[in-house]
Amino acid sequence: LAETLPQLLAEGDSTKTLEILQQILQLETDAFGKTHPELTGTLQMISQEHLKLQQLEQARAAAQQMLEIRIAAIGEDHPDTVMTRWRVDFLDKLVAAPKNIQEQIASDTVKADQLFQSGRILESAQALLNRAMLEYELAGRDHPHMIETWQDLAVCFDTTKNYRLMEKAATRAVSIARKSLGDEHPTTAFAAYRYAVSLIRQGAPHAIDAMEPLEHARKVFVKQDRPDLTANLDDWRGQALALQERHREAIEAYQSALDGFRKITGNHDLEVATTLNNLGFVYKSIGDLPNAAEQYQGAIERTRKAVGEKHPSYATALSNLGGVYLALRNGEEAERLCQQALDILTGLYGADDPRCAANYGTLAQVCFELGDYPKAET
């Protein structure tokens, strides 16, 4: 049943999604009982889908049940309990709000999700901004419920590569989290982590400012026993260090990320591939080409497992290794890899798509080095 949810969520079919979630909740209740923490994840999703359908009393009831389970299982002061209590508080305010406010918040929530799923990211951001203004009017400037809205906005701006606006949205999320939850709350740590990412995205001049929030967030994630978040954060820490040309420290951070991914159950091939690519880049930067080639080869294998051979990430991995072979004076292998990467991208996007431009340039450089000037010019 759970495997059917991503497609339903992507389609925005809240009614069908709720039917599946209710079946899951019943199975979990039968297996574990009515007060087991296993139910809370499903209840959170049920509450959210009821909200989208403007079924506010049902949304609040699911959140209240989630709160009662968490109080019994992990106590009043646990970070998850605190955030659930704030959610119930927000839903109380929404239930008491005028009908037009209720309808508009639900509508903007649905629109933001659907527009994002369809790739209309800027329109999704506008719907989120509309929702943020209504939430501000309803619950106040610093209500913790608004952290999620600002985080979602940061994701929109990240997707559209508007990193300055991403920074502004992430800064707002951090500010609210610190005021209402404190520095040691995992929600605050995650907001600080995303803020650090917004700085790293803006390049070397900002990377040094990302170090403090990354280090603080890492301590909180370790304390909360979140190896998944710690491993992803270590990859970003490696990127921040590499931008500062602190290459040996960057290598250590990437190795820490890889060690973390190995300890996590489940499929993390794409995350591991990203870290291997990043590690290969650092080795290439310091002139350690054999090690760079080894990391890029590992990235190719992991990417193939994760997304197959007809994906842009696979093309990137091939092109990266091709660049190392060119530096190693193995021009024929470099040409083969770069041509394969370009063929994947032109097959996906067409020969004249701007997303192929960089790969044309790489292949041209390889052909020039091989003395094949007509092909290089073409």
N, C-alpha and C positions, 0 to 999 in steps of 0.2 A: 504493500500500500504506500509506504513512504517513497518508493521509487517513482510513483506517479505524480508526486507533488511538484517537483521542479517545473514540469511542463505546464501543469495547471496554473501555477503561480506566474509563469511567463505569459500565459494567455490571459491572465487577469480574471479567471473564472472563480470568483470567491464562493459562489454557491456550491459548486462541485468540490472545491477545495475543502469547504467546511464539512461536507458529507464524508470525505475521506478522513479528515482529521477526527471527526466524531467516532468513526470506526476504529481508528488507531487508539483513541483515548479509551474506548470500551475494552479493547484487547489489553491495553496496559493496566487498566483497572482490574480486569479479571486475573491478570498474571501477578500483579504486585500489591493490589489493594488501593483504596481511595486516597491514601495519604503518603504514597511513596514519591520521592523526589523525581523519579523517572517521568512522572506525569507533567512536570512543570513546563518542559519544552513544548509539548503539544498544546498545553493550555495557553501559553503565550501566543502561539500561532493562531489558535482559535479566537482569542481576544482580538488580535489584529484583523482577522478576516471579518469578524462581526462589525468592527469599527468601519471597515471599508463599505459594508452594506448598510451603514447607519443604524445598526442594531445595538444601540449603546448600552441598554440594560444587560444584554447578553455578554457584551464585551467586558463590562464591569464585573459581572458575575464570574467569568472565567479568570479575570485578573485577581479577584478576591479569593477564589479557590486556590490559585497559585500562591498567593501571599500566605494563606493559612498553612499550606503544605510546607512552605519554606520556613516559616516561624517554628513549626513543630520539628522539622528535620535539621535545620542549621542555626536556628536562633534568631532573635530580634535584630541583632547588630551585624549579621553577616552581610557583606556587600550586595549579594544577590537579593536578600530580603529588603534591604534599604531601597534598591532601585525598584523593586516590585511595589513597595509601599507608595513610592512617588507616582508610579503608573496608576495605581488605584486612585490616588488623590487627583490626578489629572482627569481621569474618567469621571470622578464625582463632579468636578467642575464642568465637564463637557455635558453630562446628563442634565445639569441645571441651566445650561446656556440656552439662549434663544434658538429656535429651530433653524434659522438661516445660518447661524454660526456652525451648528452641528453639521448641516448639509454641506457647507462649503469646505470644512476641514476634511470630511469624508471624501468629498469629490476631489480635492487637491491631492489627497493621499493616493487615491486610485489613479488619477492622471499622472502623477509623478512616477509611479511604478510602471504604468503601461508605456509612457513616453520613453522612459529609460530603456525598457526592454526592446522597443522598436528602433532604438538608436537616435532618437530625437532628444539629445542630451540637454541642450540649452532650454528647450521647452519644459523638460522635466525639472530643471533648476528653477525656472520661473514658477512652476506649480509649488515647489518646495518653499520658495520665498514667500509666496502668497500664504501658504500654510503657517510659516514662521510668524508672519504678522498677526494672523488670527490667534495663534497660540500665545503670543506675547500679550494680546488684548485680553485673552481669557485667563491665563495663569500667571502672567508676570514675566518680566524680562529674564529672570534667572531660574525659572522652574526647570528641574532636571529633565523633564520630558523633552525639552527643546534641544538637549544634547544630541539626540538621535537625528533631529531635523538638520542641525548644522553639520553633523557627520555625513549625512547623505548628500548635502550640498558640496562638501569637500570632495566626495567621490565623483560627483558630476564634473566639477572643475578639474579634477585630476584627469578624468577621461577625455576632456576637451583640451587638455594641456594648458589650461589657464591657471598656472601655478601660483600666481600672485593672489587671485581670488580664492584658490584652494587654501592658501595660508590664512587669509582673512576668516574664512568659514571655520577652519580648524582652530584658530585662535579663540573664536567665540565659544566653541565647544569646550575648550580647555578652561576658559574663564568661568563658565557656568559650573562645570564639574568641580573645580577647585572650591568655589564658594559654597556649593551645596553638599558636596560629598567628601571634600578633603583630598589632600595630595596622595594619600596611600590607597585610595579606592581604585579598583581595577578599571572602572569606567574612565576615571581621570587619567590613569596611565595609558589607556588605549587612545584617548583623545590627544595626549601629549605625543604619543607615537606617531599618530597621523599628522600632527603639526610638524614633527621632525621630518617626515617624508616630504611634506610640502616645501621645506627648506632645501632638502637634498635635490629635489626635482629642479630647483632653480640654479643649481650648479655650484662650482667651487667656492665662490665668495660667501655662500650661505651655509656651507657644510659644517663649518666649525661651530655655528650656533645650534646645529642639530644634535651635537654630542651630549649636552647635559640632559635634555628631555629623553633621549634614547637610553642613557645610562639609568636614569631614574625609573623609566618605564620597565626596563629590564629587571631591576631589583624587585619591582612589584610583581611582575609575571613569574619570576622564580619563586617568590614567596607564596604566590597563589597556585603554584605547581601547574603552570600552563606552558609545557614544553613546545607546543605548536606556535604560540605567539612569540616565545623566546627565540626559537629558531628563525622565524621570519624577521624578527627584529635584528638578530645578529647579521642577517644578510644586508639589511639596510645600514647597519653600523659599519659593515665592510665597505659599502658604497661611499659612505661619508668619509671614512678614513682614506679610501683610494683617491677621492677628490682632493684631499689635502696632501696627497703624495706620501702618506704614511703607509707605504706598501706592505711592510712586514706585519704591522698591526692589522692591516686589512686582510691579509692572508689568514692570520689567526682568527679574526672574526668570521670569515667565510668557513674556515674549518670547524669552528664552533657551531655554525649554522648546520653544516652537513652532519656533524655528530648528533645534533638535536633532531634532525629529520629522521635519522636512523632509529631513534628511540621511540618514534611515534608510530602507532599502528595506523593502517590505512594506506591509501595511495597518495603519495606526495611526489610523484615523479616529476611533475612540472616545476614545483618549487625547487627540487634538487637540481633540475636542469638549469634553472635560472641562476642558482648559486654557482654551479660549475662554470657557466658562461662568464659570470662576474669574476670568478677566481682565475679563469684562463686569461681574461683581459689584464689582470694585475700581473700575472707571470709574464705575459707578453710585454707589458710596460717596462718591466725591469730586465728584459732581455733573456729570460729563462724560457726559450722557445720549446724545448722538449716537454717541460712541465705544462706549458700553455696548451700544447697539442693534446696532451693526455686529458686535461680538463675538458677541452672542447669536444674530444671524442666521447667522453662520458656524457656530456650534455646532449650530443646527437642521439646516443642510445636511449637516454631517459626521455627525451622529447618524442622520439619515435614511439615509445611505449605509451606515453601520455596522450598524444594527439594524432599519431600516424604520420605518414610521409607527405601529405598534401596540405600542410598547415604552414602559415607564415613563420611560426616559431621554429619549425624544422628547417625552413629555408635560412633563417638567421643563424642557426647552429652550424649549418653546412658552410655558410659564407665566412663565419668566424674561423673555422678550421682552415678554410681555403686561404685566408689571410696569413695564417701562421706558416702554412706550407710555402707560400710565396716568399716569406722572410727566410725560410730554410732553403731557398733556391730549388724547391721541388715544384717547378712551374707547371708541369703537366698535371700533377695531382691537384694543384691549386685551381687550374682552369676547369678540370672536371667538376670539382665541388662547387665552384662559383657558377658554372653553367647550369648545374643541377638546381642550385638555389634560385637562379633567375627563371628557369623553366617552371618551377613551382609557382612563383609569384605571378608570372605572365599568364599561367593557366588559371589562376584564381581571379586576377584583376584585369587582365588584358595587357597587351604589350605597351600601351601608351599611358598606363596609369602612373601617377606620381610616386606611388608606393614602390615602384620598381626602379626608380631613378638611381638610388644608391647602389643597387646591385649591378646595374649597367656600368656604373663608374668603377666598381671593384673589378668586374670582368675585363673592362677596357684596360685597367692597370696591369692585370695579369697578362693579357695578350701583348701589351706593349713590352713588358719585361721579356716575353718569349720571342719578341721580334716579329710577331704577326701584326704588322701595322695596319693592313686593310681591315682586319677584324676589329682591332682596337678602335679604329676610326668609326666603324659602323656602330 
